[in-house]
Amino acid sequence: MRVENELQNLAPYRRALTPMDREAFDALLNEVRERRTAGGLLPTLNTWQPAVLSMLVGLMSELNRVSARLEALEGRHGDD
């Protein structure tokens, strides 16, 4: 609940973003929500520490997924 309250406090910031940036911002917030359980296991009073870690883990997961896809496409192209 505490995390969701913090995320809701970001609404004015979100409204000031461009539509494309808003989409990226929403994706980051969703990473926090998806990893709420893991974040709750950190013994911290700072709500943002686990939130930022969750965002970074989400970004790294996406980067790994894209890298694997690129490698697969490059491998397929190299077989020609």
Buried (B, 14 or more C-beta within 10 A) or exposed (E): EEBEEBBEEEEEEBEEEEEEEBEEBEEBBBBBEBBBEEBEEEEEEEBEEBBBBBBEBBEEEEEEEEEEEEEEEEEEEEEE
